[in-house]
Amino acid sequence: MRTELEPETETTDKRSLRYALLIALANGIGYMPFALTIPVLPGYVTGRLHGGPAEVGAVISGYALTALLSRPVSGALMNRLGTRALTIGGTVLTTLATVCYPLAGSIAELVGLRMLVGVGMGVMLAAAGVWPVQLVARDRQSWALGLGGTVNYVAIGLGAPLGSLIDHLVGTAATFVISGLIALLVIPIALCVPEVRVPPKTERTGTDKGRALLGTALPGVALIFTAFGFAAVSSFAVAKFDDLGIAGGAAVVTAYSLTVVLLRVAGTWIRWEATRPVALAGLFLVEALGIALLGVADGLAVGVIGGVLIGVGMWQIYPVLGLFVVRSVSERRRATALSTFGACFTAGLAAGSGALGLVARAAGYQTMFLVCAACVGLGLLVAVAAARVARTD
């Protein structure tokens, strides 16, 4: 049996970096049941289950609420059960619910299965997000925090076309089964990576508790605001250019995603962290500039430049804000704090998509993107405050 690692031992070793990369790989594989079924579910709902647009929306978003709620709960369970147990347990639940999609005889049953998928993915992603941070050295923690998001971008980029191809080759029911079974590849990876055992009592006392609360809450609020940028790109970039009669708006989303992925991959060798208030503010300003440029763009080339700038701004915002959380809480509370922090991005994405959609309907896409840029500016103010509170030395 593999000997478990103790905190702060072997984390500067190259082996720890490889373990972190393996968990990131597991994270991406565990995300595939979601990514592969994105292009398949709408047709399944409108075809076999005779649903309409509203039913499609309910099924596609059915996982979001339970995924959001399960992440903080997962953090609380992590210290007792361990990251490995939650990673495997969440994966098994995701697999079971996904392979049962063909058995759903109604919209309500399919929504119920999607909610179970949300629980499974929320648990798995929470554990797989914390695990690499526990493995690596202090100067690699922001890099580790960015791993999960990076592989998820790749999973979505590969999963959607691959899901369509599998559906074309073997049919919808088989696609659901294959999508669920692929996630089981997470289990052997999780079994070969050691866990870090957190000391039973490492709590801070006195005034540190107030600082820990601020150090957790402020980054979460800032992340909610910055997630508006992702909501604007993913939900409305294509629609804006379609409204202008310009085809190929998806290139903006691709430019954004590729920028984030490439910069985070480069971060494996280039060690730079925007933990100082001025540097972090610069990232928020670049994101806001990209969103504003996308709003005023009347051609695809300018829109793509805006997408690249948004990616440049966002590539480090999540990891750095997460790093503030890590540095502000004790090891014992780290899992809960990081899981809750990760849920803030989902909350910001949901709130941003809804609110920005209302603005776009009332005032048009250009105004909507400019409002979004202003919201990112509010996030800048909160993030600077978080940088001053966090222990980043």
C-alpha positions as CSV (number, residue, x, y, z in Angstrom):
1,M,0.0,0.0,0.0
2,R,1.3,3.5,-0.9
3,T,2.4,5.5,2.1
4,E,0.4,8.8,2.3
5,L,2.3,12.0,2.1
6,E,2.5,14.3,5.2
7,P,2.0,18.0,4.7
8,E,5.0,20.0,3.4
9,T,7.0,16.8,2.5
10,E,8.1,16.0,-1.0
11,T,6.0,18.8,-2.4
12,T,9.1,20.5,-4.0
13,D,9.9,17.3,-5.8
14,K,9.2,16.8,-9.5
15,R,7.1,13.8,-8.5
16,S,4.6,16.1,-6.8
17,L,4.2,18.2,-10.0
18,R,3.6,15.0,-11.9
19,Y,1.0,13.9,-9.3
20,A,-0.7,17.3,-9.6
21,L,-0.8,16.9,-13.4
22,L,-2.3,13.5,-13.0
23,I,-5.1,14.9,-10.9
24,A,-5.7,17.6,-13.4
25,L,-6.0,14.9,-16.1
26,A,-8.5,13.1,-13.9
27,N,-10.4,16.4,-13.5
28,G,-10.7,16.7,-17.3
29,I,-11.7,13.1,-17.8
30,G,-14.4,13.5,-15.0
31,Y,-15.7,16.5,-16.9
32,M,-16.2,14.5,-20.1
33,P,-19.8,13.2,-19.3
34,F,-20.9,16.8,-19.3
35,A,-18.8,17.9,-22.3
36,L,-19.7,14.9,-24.5
37,T,-23.4,15.2,-24.0
38,I,-23.7,19.0,-24.6
39,P,-24.5,18.7,-28.3
40,V,-26.6,15.6,-27.8
41,L,-29.1,16.4,-25.1
42,P,-31.1,19.1,-26.9
43,G,-32.0,16.8,-29.8
44,Y,-32.8,14.0,-27.3
45,V,-35.2,16.3,-25.4
46,T,-37.0,17.7,-28.4
47,G,-37.0,14.3,-30.2
48,R,-37.6,11.4,-28.0
49,L,-39.1,13.3,-25.0
50,H,-41.1,15.8,-27.2
51,G,-39.9,18.8,-25.3
52,G,-39.5,22.4,-26.4
53,P,-36.9,25.2,-25.8
54,A,-38.0,25.6,-22.2
55,E,-37.5,21.9,-21.5
56,V,-34.2,21.9,-23.2
57,G,-33.1,24.8,-20.9
58,A,-34.3,22.9,-17.8
59,V,-32.4,19.8,-18.8
60,I,-29.2,21.5,-19.8
61,S,-29.1,23.6,-16.6
62,G,-30.4,21.0,-14.3
63,Y,-27.0,20.0,-13.0
64,A,-26.0,23.6,-12.1
65,L,-27.9,24.1,-8.9
66,T,-26.8,20.8,-7.3
67,A,-23.3,21.2,-8.5
68,L,-23.2,24.7,-6.9
69,L,-24.6,23.5,-3.6
70,S,-22.5,20.3,-3.4
71,R,-19.1,22.0,-3.6
72,P,-19.1,23.7,-0.2
73,V,-20.5,20.6,1.4
74,S,-17.7,18.6,-0.3
75,G,-15.2,20.8,1.2
76,A,-16.5,20.2,4.7
77,L,-16.4,16.4,4.1
78,M,-12.9,16.4,2.6
79,N,-11.0,16.5,5.9
80,R,-12.9,13.5,7.1
81,L,-13.1,11.3,4.0
82,G,-10.1,12.5,2.0
83,T,-9.8,13.9,-1.5
84,R,-9.4,10.4,-3.0
85,A,-12.7,9.1,-1.6
86,L,-14.7,12.1,-2.8
87,T,-13.1,12.1,-6.2
88,I,-14.0,8.4,-6.7
89,G,-17.4,8.7,-5.1
90,G,-18.3,11.8,-7.2
91,T,-17.1,10.0,-10.4
92,V,-19.2,6.9,-9.7
93,L,-22.3,8.9,-9.1
94,T,-21.7,10.9,-12.3
95,T,-21.2,7.7,-14.3
96,L,-24.3,6.0,-12.9
97,A,-26.6,9.0,-13.6
98,T,-25.2,9.6,-17.1
99,V,-25.6,6.0,-18.3
100,C,-29.2,6.1,-17.1
101,Y,-30.1,9.0,-19.4
102,P,-31.6,6.6,-22.0
103,L,-33.9,5.1,-19.4
104,A,-35.6,8.5,-18.7
105,G,-39.1,8.4,-19.9
106,S,-40.0,12.0,-19.2
107,I,-38.5,15.5,-18.9
108,A,-38.8,15.3,-15.1
109,E,-36.9,12.1,-14.9
110,L,-34.1,13.4,-17.1
111,V,-33.9,16.6,-15.0
112,G,-33.6,14.5,-11.9
113,L,-30.7,12.5,-13.5
114,R,-29.0,15.8,-14.5
115,M,-29.3,17.0,-10.9
116,L,-27.6,13.8,-9.7
117,V,-24.9,14.5,-12.3
118,G,-24.5,17.9,-10.7
119,V,-24.0,16.4,-7.3
120,G,-21.4,13.9,-8.6
121,M,-19.5,16.5,-10.7
122,G,-19.6,19.0,-7.9
123,V,-18.1,16.6,-5.4
124,M,-15.5,15.3,-7.9
125,L,-14.5,18.8,-9.1
126,A,-14.2,20.1,-5.6
127,A,-11.9,17.3,-4.5
128,A,-9.9,17.3,-7.7
129,G,-9.5,21.1,-7.4
130,V,-8.1,21.0,-3.8
131,W,-5.9,17.9,-4.2
132,P,-3.2,19.4,-6.5
133,V,-2.9,22.4,-4.2
134,Q,-2.2,20.1,-1.2
135,L,0.5,18.3,-3.2
136,V,2.7,21.1,-4.5
137,A,5.1,23.6,-2.9
138,R,4.0,27.0,-1.8
139,D,5.4,28.7,-4.9
140,R,3.5,26.4,-7.2
141,Q,0.0,26.7,-5.5
142,S,-1.4,29.3,-8.0
143,W,-0.2,27.1,-10.9
144,A,-2.0,24.2,-9.3
145,L,-5.2,26.2,-8.8
146,G,-5.3,27.0,-12.5
147,L,-4.9,23.4,-13.6
148,G,-8.5,22.3,-13.2
149,G,-10.0,25.2,-15.2
150,T,-7.4,24.7,-17.9
151,V,-8.2,21.0,-18.5
152,N,-11.9,21.8,-18.4
153,Y,-11.5,24.3,-21.2
154,V,-9.8,21.6,-23.2
155,A,-12.5,19.0,-22.3
156,I,-15.2,21.3,-23.5
157,G,-13.3,22.1,-26.7
158,L,-12.7,18.5,-27.5
159,G,-15.9,17.0,-25.9
160,A,-18.6,18.9,-27.9
161,P,-17.4,17.8,-31.4
162,L,-16.4,14.4,-30.2
163,G,-19.9,13.9,-28.7
164,S,-21.5,14.8,-32.0
165,L,-19.2,12.3,-33.8
166,I,-20.0,9.5,-31.4
167,D,-23.7,10.2,-31.7
168,H,-23.5,10.1,-35.5
169,L,-21.6,6.8,-35.4
170,V,-23.4,4.8,-32.7
171,G,-26.6,6.7,-31.7
172,T,-27.7,8.8,-28.8
173,A,-28.3,6.1,-26.2
174,A,-24.9,4.6,-26.8
175,T,-23.3,8.1,-26.6
176,F,-24.8,8.6,-23.2
177,V,-23.4,5.2,-22.0
178,I,-20.0,5.8,-23.4
179,S,-19.9,9.4,-21.9
180,G,-20.6,8.0,-18.5
181,L,-18.2,5.1,-18.7
182,I,-15.3,7.3,-19.8
183,A,-15.4,9.0,-16.4
184,L,-14.4,5.7,-14.7
185,L,-10.9,6.3,-16.0
186,V,-10.6,8.8,-13.1
187,I,-10.6,5.9,-10.6
188,P,-7.2,4.3,-11.4
189,I,-5.6,7.7,-11.6
190,A,-7.0,8.6,-8.1
191,L,-5.8,5.3,-6.7
192,C,-2.2,5.9,-7.8
193,V,-1.8,9.5,-6.4
194,P,-1.1,10.0,-2.7
195,E,-3.1,12.2,-0.4
196,V,-1.9,14.8,2.0
197,R,-3.1,14.3,5.5
198,V,-4.1,17.5,7.2
199,P,-3.2,17.9,10.8
200,P,-6.2,17.7,13.1
201,K,-5.8,21.1,14.7
202,T,-4.3,24.0,12.8
203,E,-6.8,26.8,13.5
204,R,-5.9,30.4,13.9
205,T,-7.2,32.3,16.9
206,G,-8.0,35.8,17.8
207,T,-7.9,38.5,15.2
208,D,-6.7,36.0,12.6
209,K,-10.3,34.7,12.3
210,G,-11.6,38.0,11.1
211,R,-8.7,38.2,8.6
212,A,-9.4,34.7,7.4
213,L,-13.1,35.5,6.9
214,L,-12.2,38.6,4.8
215,G,-9.5,36.6,3.0
216,T,-12.1,34.1,1.9
217,A,-15.1,36.4,1.2
218,L,-13.4,39.1,-0.7
219,P,-11.8,36.8,-3.4
220,G,-15.1,35.1,-3.8
221,V,-17.0,38.3,-4.4
222,A,-14.2,39.4,-6.9
223,L,-14.5,36.1,-8.7
224,I,-18.3,36.5,-9.1
225,F,-17.7,39.8,-10.8
226,T,-14.9,38.5,-13.1
227,A,-17.1,35.5,-14.0
228,F,-19.4,38.1,-15.8
229,G,-16.7,38.3,-18.4
230,F,-16.8,34.6,-19.1
231,A,-20.6,34.7,-19.2
232,A,-20.5,37.5,-21.7
233,V,-18.1,35.7,-24.0
234,S,-19.6,32.2,-23.8
235,S,-23.3,33.3,-23.9
236,F,-23.4,36.4,-26.1
237,A,-20.4,36.7,-28.3
238,V,-21.9,34.6,-31.1
239,A,-25.3,36.2,-30.7
240,K,-23.8,39.7,-31.1
241,F,-22.1,38.9,-34.4
242,D,-25.2,37.0,-35.6
243,D,-27.2,40.1,-34.9
244,L,-24.7,42.1,-37.0
245,G,-25.1,39.6,-39.8
246,I,-21.5,38.4,-39.4
247,A,-20.8,34.6,-39.4
248,G,-18.1,33.0,-37.3
249,G,-18.7,34.6,-33.9
250,A,-17.5,31.3,-32.3
251,A,-14.0,32.4,-33.2
252,V,-14.2,34.9,-30.3
253,V,-14.9,32.1,-27.9
254,T,-12.1,30.0,-29.4
255,A,-9.6,32.9,-29.2
256,Y,-10.5,33.5,-25.5
257,S,-10.2,29.8,-24.6
258,L,-7.0,29.2,-26.4
259,T,-5.4,32.3,-24.8
260,V,-6.2,31.1,-21.3
261,V,-5.0,27.5,-22.0
262,L,-1.8,28.6,-23.7
263,L,-0.9,31.1,-21.0
264,R,-1.6,28.6,-18.2
265,V,0.5,25.9,-20.0
266,A,3.3,28.5,-20.3
267,G,2.9,29.1,-16.6
268,T,4.4,25.7,-16.0
269,W,7.8,27.2,-16.9
270,I,7.2,30.9,-16.4
271,R,6.7,31.6,-12.7
272,W,4.9,34.9,-12.3
273,E,2.0,35.6,-9.9
274,A,-0.1,38.8,-10.0
275,T,-0.4,38.8,-6.2
276,R,0.5,42.5,-5.8
277,P,-2.5,44.9,-6.0
278,V,-1.2,46.8,-9.0
279,A,-0.5,43.7,-11.0
280,L,-3.9,42.2,-10.2
281,A,-5.6,45.4,-11.0
282,G,-3.8,45.3,-14.4
283,L,-5.3,41.9,-15.2
284,F,-8.9,43.2,-14.4
285,L,-8.3,46.2,-16.5
286,V,-7.2,44.1,-19.5
287,E,-10.3,41.9,-19.1
288,A,-12.6,44.9,-18.9
289,L,-10.9,46.4,-22.0
290,G,-11.4,43.2,-23.9
291,I,-15.1,43.1,-23.0
292,A,-15.6,46.8,-24.0
293,L,-13.7,46.2,-27.2
294,L,-16.0,43.2,-28.0
295,G,-19.0,45.4,-27.3
296,V,-18.0,48.1,-29.7
297,A,-16.6,45.8,-32.4
298,D,-18.3,46.0,-35.8
299,G,-16.1,43.3,-37.3
300,L,-15.0,39.9,-36.4
301,A,-11.2,40.7,-36.2
302,V,-11.8,43.3,-33.5
303,G,-14.0,40.9,-31.7
304,V,-11.3,38.2,-31.7
305,I,-8.8,40.8,-30.3
306,G,-11.3,41.5,-27.6
307,G,-11.5,37.7,-26.9
308,V,-7.7,37.4,-26.6
309,L,-7.6,40.4,-24.2
310,I,-10.3,38.8,-22.0
311,G,-8.2,35.6,-22.0
312,V,-5.1,37.5,-21.0
313,G,-6.9,39.2,-18.2
314,M,-8.6,36.1,-16.9
315,W,-5.7,33.5,-17.1
316,Q,-4.4,34.4,-13.7
317,I,-7.3,36.0,-11.9
318,Y,-8.9,32.7,-10.7
319,P,-5.6,31.2,-9.6
320,V,-4.4,34.3,-7.8
321,L,-7.7,35.0,-6.0
322,G,-7.7,31.3,-5.0
323,L,-4.2,31.7,-3.7
324,F,-5.4,34.5,-1.5
325,V,-7.9,32.1,0.0
326,V,-5.2,29.5,0.5
327,R,-3.0,32.0,2.3
328,S,-5.8,33.3,4.5
329,V,-7.1,30.1,6.1
330,S,-5.6,27.2,8.1
331,E,-4.9,23.9,6.4
332,R,-7.9,22.4,8.2
333,R,-10.2,24.9,6.6
334,R,-8.6,25.0,3.2
335,A,-10.8,22.4,1.5
336,T,-14.0,24.1,2.6
337,A,-12.7,27.5,1.7
338,L,-11.5,26.5,-1.8
339,S,-14.6,24.5,-2.6
340,T,-16.8,27.5,-1.6
341,F,-14.5,29.8,-3.6
342,G,-14.9,27.6,-6.7
343,A,-18.7,27.7,-6.3
344,C,-18.5,31.5,-6.6
345,F,-17.4,31.2,-10.2
346,T,-20.5,29.1,-11.0
347,A,-22.7,31.6,-9.2
348,G,-21.2,34.5,-11.1
349,L,-21.6,32.7,-14.4
350,A,-25.3,32.0,-13.7
351,A,-26.0,35.5,-12.3
352,G,-24.0,37.1,-15.1
353,S,-25.8,35.2,-17.9
354,G,-29.2,36.0,-16.5
355,A,-28.6,39.7,-15.7
356,L,-26.6,40.4,-18.9
357,G,-29.3,38.8,-21.0
358,L,-31.9,41.2,-19.5
359,V,-29.6,44.1,-20.3
360,A,-29.1,42.9,-23.9
361,R,-32.8,42.6,-24.4
362,A,-33.5,46.0,-23.1
363,A,-30.6,48.0,-24.5
364,G,-28.8,45.9,-27.1
365,Y,-25.5,43.9,-27.1
366,Q,-23.1,46.9,-27.2
367,T,-24.6,48.4,-24.0
368,M,-24.6,44.9,-22.4
369,F,-20.9,44.4,-23.0
370,L,-20.1,47.9,-21.6
371,V,-22.2,47.2,-18.5
372,C,-20.3,43.9,-18.1
373,A,-17.0,45.8,-18.4
374,A,-18.2,48.1,-15.6
375,C,-19.0,45.0,-13.4
376,V,-15.5,43.7,-13.9
377,G,-14.3,47.1,-12.7
378,L,-16.2,46.6,-9.5
379,G,-14.5,43.3,-9.2
380,L,-11.2,45.1,-9.5
381,L,-11.9,47.2,-6.4
382,V,-12.8,44.1,-4.4
383,A,-9.8,42.1,-5.7
384,V,-7.4,44.9,-4.7
385,A,-8.9,44.9,-1.2
386,A,-8.5,41.1,-1.1
387,A,-4.8,41.4,-2.2
388,R,-4.2,43.8,0.8
389,V,-5.9,41.4,3.3
390,A,-4.3,38.1,2.1
391,R,-0.9,36.8,3.3
392,T,1.0,36.8,0.1
393,D,4.5,37.0,1.5
